[in-house]
Amino acid sequence: NKMASFGGRREFQRKSHWKFFLFLIFLTAFLVSGGLLLRNLYRSQQEQAAYDALAEQVHQMEKQIAEAGGALPIEDGVLPQYQALWEKNQDLAGWLSIEGTAIDYPVMHTAQDEEYYLRRAFDRSNSVSGTPFLAAGCFTGCGNYIIYGHNMKDGSMFAALLNYADDTFWEEHP
């Protein structure tokens, strides 16, 4: 009888070890997943803050131009409000902004590598959300400009375009 009791205790200890081992595996997976989610959230916020800073720079310049009567010279074919950005990165092709939405981004163009900005920020650093960019076949005066960009789950980039499926939103933001 004591032998059966001893065997039962050993079986219980073996099951406890497995349960503890499985708990550690699940805890590790949970902590790693949580860490990755927090890292992605932080990265997303940093990327958006960088784009917001660029937009603020452009809008400040637009305000200064309006206060000056709008008579600033165009240099190198670049509008004055974008001149400082163009000097930082000559891949800048334009600016896309839709009032009433979060869309307020530079648009890049690299004819030799169309998808260069797919996973790169304006400053050419790595970026999950990338930067909107023109199709390789686009050039000044081509008539139709195809702009590529991500539809991010956090609501950034082109996610706001999904709001246009609602007729009321479309009417308020033509």
Rosetta blueprint (number, residue, H / E / L):
1 N L
2 K H
3 M H
4 A H
5 S H
6 F H
7 G H
8 G H
9 R H
10 R H
11 E H
12 F H
13 Q H
14 R H
15 K H
16 S H
17 H H
18 W H
19 K H
20 F H
21 F H
22 L H
23 F H
24 L H
25 I H
26 F H
27 L H
28 T H
29 A H
30 F H
31 L H
32 V H
33 S H
34 G H
35 G H
36 L H
37 L H
38 L H
39 R H
40 N H
41 L H
42 Y H
43 R H
44 S H
45 Q H
46 Q H
47 E H
48 Q H
49 A H
50 A H
51 Y H
52 D H
53 A H
54 L H
55 A H
56 E H
57 Q H
58 V H
59 H H
60 Q H
61 M H
62 E H
63 K H
64 Q H
65 I H
66 A H
67 E H
68 A L
69 G L
70 G L
71 A L
72 L L
73 P L
74 I L
75 E E
76 D L
77 G L
78 V E
79 L L
80 P H
81 Q H
82 Y H
83 Q H
84 A H
85 L H
86 W H
87 E H
88 K H
89 N L
90 Q L
91 D L
92 L E
93 A E
94 G E
95 W E
96 L E
97 S E
98 I L
99 E L
100 G L
101 T L
102 A L
103 I L
104 D E
105 Y E
106 P E
107 V E
108 M E
109 H L
110 T L
111 A L
112 Q L
113 D L
114 E L
115 E L
116 Y L
117 Y L
118 L L
119 R L
120 R E
121 A L
122 F L
123 D L
124 R L
125 S L
126 N E
127 S L
128 V L
129 S L
130 G L
131 T L
132 P L
133 F E
134 L E
135 A L
136 A L
137 G L
138 C L
139 F L
140 T L
141 G L
142 C L
143 G L
144 N L
145 Y L
146 I L
147 I E
148 Y E
149 G L
150 H L
151 N E
152 M L
153 K L
154 D L
155 G L
156 S L
157 M E
158 F H
159 A H
160 A H
161 L H
162 L H
163 N H
164 Y H
165 A H
166 D L
167 D H
168 T H
169 F H
170 W H
171 E H
172 E H
173 H L
174 P L
